Amino acid sequence: MKNVFLALLQFVLFLVAFAAFSFFPVMNLQYVVGPTRDGTRVFIWDGLLISALLYVVILGLEAARKRIAGAGMWTTAAFVLAAGLGLAIKLGFRTISSF
């Protein structure tokens, strides 16, 4: 039960980090997806990259505490679900107007 609760908290943490740095990019790494009728569609990588960096830091802490065998699976599941949900709701995608 404790592992499920911590995985849920990590899921929320990864999703909030993904959303926050997608809306307020720090590094402003962009990939042009393509032109649309309204402007140019880009993907901002900051949210996904910082969320992945947070995932690596958490795995490093779990490895240092020698709890990687039990908690690593839950952390990985939380990260994959948060990244999948973030991409499904199109976090990081932005249309830059051409006007």
Residue pairs with C-beta under 8 A, 6 or more apart in sequence:
3 70
3 71
3 74
4 74
6 71
6 74
7 74
7 75
7 77
7 78
8 78
10 58
10 74
10 75
10 78
10 79
11 78
11 81
11 82
12 82
13 54
14 51
14 54
14 55
14 78
14 79
14 82
14 83
15 51
15 82
15 85
15 86
17 47
17 50
17 51
17 54
18 47
18 48
18 50
18 51
18 82
18 83
18 86
18 91
18 92
19 47
19 86
19 91
20 47
21 46
21 47
21 49
21 50
21 51
22 44
22 46
22 47
22 48
22 86
22 91
22 92
23 47
25 44
25 46
25 47
26 46
26 50
27 45
27 46
27 49
28 44
28 46
29 44
29 45
29 46
29 49
30 42
30 43
30 44
30 45
31 42
31 43
31 45
32 40
32 41
32 42
33 41
33 42
33 43
33 93
34 40
34 41
35 41
36 95
38 95
38 97
38 98
39 95
39 96
39 97
39 98
39 99
40 95
40 96
40 98
41 93
41 94
41 95
41 96
42 93
42 94
42 95
42 96
43 92
43 93
43 94
44 92
44 93
44 94
45 92
46 92
47 86
47 91
47 92
48 83
48 86
48 87
48 92
51 79
51 82
51 83
51 86
52 79
52 83
55 75
55 76
55 79
58 75
59 68
59 72
59 75
59 76
62 68
62 71
62 72
62 75
63 72
86 92
